[in-house]
Amino acid sequence: GRDIFSRVLKGAGTTAVIALSTVLLGGGIGVLVGALTGYFGGIVDEVLMRLNDALNAFPSVLLALVIVSVLGSGKYNVVIALSIVFVPSFARVSRTAFAALRDANYVKSARLMGTSSLRILAVQILPNTLHVLLPAFTIGFNNAVLAEASMSYLGIGVKPPDASLGYMLSESQSMLSAAPWYALCTGMTIVLLIFGVGLIGEGMNRQNKEVG
């Protein structure tokens, strides 16, 4: 007796918002860590990257499950857990990108002119790393969609009254014979969401290469 179409739309919105929030929070922290380690190097690089490696040593999904188990279920706790898990991958990508550009001629010129390190990172280097960071963000979004759906499917992510594609997919298992379209529509929505964002990321990456 439920409107499946409305629930799928609501669940897709919830999943997309959680994935976007995860990428913005976890990716923002990861890029900041990678920028500091890649630009300054030395003791900053040693300390932050060792912490990053320690966090990365745990299986990502398992670590997210542990964090959510401690914090409790709910979309906000899922965002916090996934953001923590996604920090190491963004930190590694951004560290490599910033380290490759810290000795570029325009960066050296900015240093000679007395430009602060923060301005160099934000204005001089960051725009020239977007061709590397944008694909990382789109891949991170897709991974966040899958992670959130998996956690909700297992019953420790988003729960009613909030709609979630993962929880709906789990719920539809008991209705496969009576209403197979419930599982089909939910699963196809997850696939199309990931596929669509992947195409957007690929298009942005090609555009950046053409401009560059």
N, C-alpha and C positions, 0 to 999 in steps of 0.2 A: 503493500500500500504506500510505499515511499516514492517520491519523485527522484529516480536514479540520476536523471540528467542534472537536476539542480544540485544534488549531493556531489556529483563528480566535478561540476564547476566550482563548488565551494571547496572541495578537497584539493583540487588543482591550485586554487588560489592560496590556500593555506600552505601547501607544500612549496609553492614558488616563493612565497614570502619568507618562509623558514630558510630555504636554500639561499635566497638573496641576502638575507640578514647574516647568515653564516659566512658567506663569501666576503661581505663587506667588513664584518668584524674580524674574522680570522685572517682574511687576506690583508686587511689594513695593518693588523699587528705584525703579520708575517713580513709584509713589505717594509715596515719600519725596522724590524730586526735585521732583515737582509740589507737594507740601505746602510744602517750603522756599521754592520760587520764588513760589508763590502767596501765601504768608503774609508773607514778609519783603520781597519785591520788591527794588528797587534793584540793587546790584552782584551780590547772590546770584542774582537772577533773570536778570540779563544774562549772567553767566558760565555758569551751568548750562544755560540754554535755548539759548545759542549752541552748546554742546557737544551738546546734544540735537538741534538742527537739523543739525549736521554729521553726526551718526550717522544721522539720518533722511533725509539726502540720498542715501544709497545704497539701491538696490532691496532690499527686505527679504530675499527668497528668495536673491538673488545674494549678499548679505552673509553670510547663514547658510551658504551653500555654500562660500564662501571660508574662513570660520572653521573649518568642519568639515574642509575640505581641509588646513588648517594643523594642527589639533589631532589629526586622525585620526577614523575612524568609531567608532561605539559610542554607546550610549544616553546616557552621561554627557556626552560631548562635544556631542551633539545638544542636550541640555538647556541647556548653557552657551551654545551658538551661538544658539539660539532665544530664550533669555532676554535676551541682548544686543540682539537685533533688536527685541524687544517693548517694551523700556524707553521709547523715544520716544513711542509711542502712549499708554501709561498716564500718562506724565509730562504730556502735553498735557491729557488729560481731567481729571486730578486738579488740575493747576494752575488750570484754569478754575473748578473746584468750590471749591477753598480760597480763591481770590482773591475769589469772590463772597460768602464768609461771613466774611472777616477783619474787616470793619467792622460786623458784626451787633451788635445791642445786648447780647446775652448774652456775646459775646466781649469787648466793651468793658468790661462789668461784671467779667468775670474778670480783665482786665488791672488794673483799679482795685483789685481785692482782692489784687493781688500774685501772681497765679497765674503760674507759669513758662510760657514759650512752648511747651515740649515738652508740658506737661499740657494746655494750650489746644488744641494740634493733635490730641492723642490722645483727649482726653475731650470737649472742647467742639465741635470742628469735624468730626473724622472720622466720628462716628456720623451726622451730618447730611448727609454726602456719599455714604452707602451707596446711595441710590437712583440715583446716577449711576455709582458704581464697580461695582456688581453686574452691570449689563448689559455694562459694559466687560470684566469678567472672564469672563463667559460667551462673549462674542464672541471674546475672546482665546483661550479654551480651544478653541473650534471652529477658529480660525485655526491654532493650534498643532497640532491633529490633522491638518489638511490639509498643513501645512508638514512635519511629521514623515513623513507618508505619502509626500509627494512626494520628500523626500530619500532615504528608504529605497527608494522605487521606482526612483530613479536609481542606487542602489547605493552611496551615500556616507553613509547613515544607519545604522540598526540592521541588523546582519547576524547570520546564524546563528553560534552556537546560539541566540541570542535571537530570539524570534518577533516579527514586525512586520507589520502589515496592508499597509503599502506594499511591503515586499519580497515578501510573499506574492502581492500583486496582480501584481507584475512576473513572479514565477515562474509564475503561472497562465497567462500568455500562451502559453506553449509547450504548454499542455494544453487549449486552448479547444475543440478538436474531440473529444478523448477524454474530458475531464472538465470541461464548461462550468460545473458547479456550484461548482467551486473559485473561479473569478473572480467568479461571481454572489454567492456567500456572503460573500466578502471585501469586495467593493464595497458590498454592502447593509449590512454591519456598519459600515463607515465612515459611510455615509449615516444610518443609524439612531442611531449615537453622536452625530453632530453635531445631528441633529434632536431627539433626546431632551434634550441639554444646552440647546439653544435654547429648548425648551418650559419647562424648569426655570427658566431665566433670565427668561423672559417672565412666568411665574407669580410669581416673587419680586419682579419689578419692579411688577406690579399690586398685590401685597400691600403693598409699601412705599408706593405711592401712596394706597391705601385707608387705611392707618394714618396717613399724613401728612395 
